[in-house]
């Protein structure tokens, strides 16, 4: 099978993932690859760590989510739930501990546009995450679950991710 016919990459086992890049130009159809991360990608957080997530929301996007999870397996907590909702023009932030969701945070505007490319940066500080959109500060989110507990990144919803880097 030629490389250009591949549409899925599966990685299993113990690994430390620092960078995932998808190059849409490799597709024979010329379409962007859908980068589904229903299976969380192992990652850790510490002060100074920056997650760069490049992507494009779908043209008819309703919502998508980036989740920092305390386990790469089902049943763990969601340390940071970032959920841009195009239908409501707000970005909901929350945490889920022991199966219970906390109070939603929504303030901070909404710089995303359906169908447009973006770069989200999640910067870990000792007391909070700083989230930037396209190089501009967007909001902060105080840690409700210790950043040391984060083990995985999960992406869901109406988004095509082209690059994830952890520096």
N, C-alpha and C positions, 0 to 999 in steps of 0.2 A: 504494500500500500504506500503510495507517495505521501510525504509529510503534509502536503497541502490538502489531503483528503481527511486528515484528522480533525475531529470536532470535539474531542473530550480528552482531558488529561487527568489521570487519577494518580494520586500519591498516597501511599499507605506506609505505615511504620513510623519509627522514631526519626524525627528530623527537626532541625532548627531552620525555619523558613524566614528569610530576610527580604526577599524580592520575588515578585511574580509579575511578568510582563506578557501581555498579549499583543501581537502585532496584526491588526486587521488586514493589512496588505497581503498576508499569506493566504487568505481565503480565496479559493477559486471563484466564488460567487461575488467577491468584492464587498461583502457585507461584514459589519463588525461582529466579532465573536461575542456570544453571550457568555459572560464569565459568571457562572453560577457557583455560589459558595454555600449551598444548602448544607454541605458538610463543612463545619468550621475549620479554619486554618489555624494551626498552633501559632501562638504569638504571646509574648509577655510584655508587661508595661513596667516602666520605672521612670523616675523624674528625669526629664531630658529626652525621653523617647518621643519620636514623632512618627505617626502613621500618616503616610501620604496615600490617598485613595483617589485615583483619576478615573473618571467615567463620564457617562452621558445618561441622563434620565430619558426614558422612552418618550416618544412624541406625545403619546396619550397618557402619560404617567399620572397615576392617582397618588401613589406613595411607594416609598422603599424604606429599608432600614439597614443600619449598621449596628451590630451588637457586639460588645466586648463581653465574652462569656467566662465564667469561672471553671468551666469544664468543656472539653471538646465533645463530650457525650451528653445525651439528653439528661435532664434532671438537675443541671447546675443552675446557679444564679446568673442573672444578667446584670453585670456590674455597670454597664452603660448602654442604654438603648437610645439610639439616635434615629428618629423617624420623620423625615421630611414628608409633609402631606400637601401635595399640590392642590387637591380639591378644597382644602381649608386654608391654604397659603400660610401654613405655620410648620415649625419644626418642633416636634414633641420630644422631650428628653425625660428619661425615667430610669429606674432600676427595679429589678425583681429579686426579692430575697425570700427564700423558703416558700416559693410559689405565690407570694403576695407582691403586687405592684405598689409602689409608693405614689406620692403626689406628682402629677405631671408638671413639667416646666415648659412654657411655650413662648415667653417673651424673646425679643431679639430680631424681629423682622424676618424676611424670607427672600434671600438673594438668588435662589435657584429658579430656572425657567425650564419648563418641559421641553425635551428635545435638544437641550444645549449641554455642551461639555462643561465639566467642573473639576476642580481639585479641592478635596476636603483634606485638611490637616487636623489630626487629633494630637495635641501636644499634652504630654503628661507632666503635671506639676505635683509637688507633694500633697497639696490640698484639693486640687481640682484638675479637670481637663479644660484646655483652651481649644475651641474649635474655630478654625479659620476656613473661609470659602474663597477660593481664587485669590489667595494671598492677603485677604482682608479679615481682621478679627470679626467673629460672628457672635459667640457667646462663651461663657464659662459654665461648667457643670461640676459642682462640689461632689467629691467622692462620697458615695453612700456605702459602697462596697470597696474595701481596700484595693488599691491598684495592684498590690502584690498578688492578689488572688486571680487576676486575669490570666487565662490560658489560651484563649482562642478568639478569632474574629469571624463573624458570620455576616453574610450579605444576603438580603432577600428583597423581592419586590420588583418594581418597574424601573430597573436600572441595568445598564451594561457597564461593567467595570473593565477597564483596559490595563490598569496597573495598580499594584499595591506594593508599597515599600515601607519598611520599618527601619528607621535610622536612630 
